[in-house]
């Protein structure tokens, strides 16, 4: 089941009309089922960058972006 949950997580992209806030919440809910443990923040960061529609280029231009960056 972990493999299927990770597949769902890794293919989840932001939907048209979905706010960034809602997309991030959806990723967090999916990640809870993936047993990422010590890799959780990196997995969330990578999926956020790959799946977000409007700010991807800005995120990729950042030096060492983290999921918890404020």
Residue pairs with C-beta under 8 A, 6 or more apart in sequence:
1 33
2 33
2 34
2 35
5 30
5 33
5 34
6 34
8 30
9 27
9 30
9 31
9 33
9 34
9 43
9 47
10 47
12 26
12 27
12 30
12 47
12 51
13 50
13 51
13 52
13 53
14 20
14 23
14 51
14 52
14 53
15 23
16 53
18 26
20 52
20 54
20 55
23 48
23 51
23 52
24 48
27 44
27 47
27 48
27 51
28 44
31 40
31 43
31 44
34 43
36 43
41 66
41 67
41 68
42 67
44 67
45 65
45 66
45 67
48 59
48 67
49 56
49 59
49 60
49 65
50 56
52 59
59 65
62 69
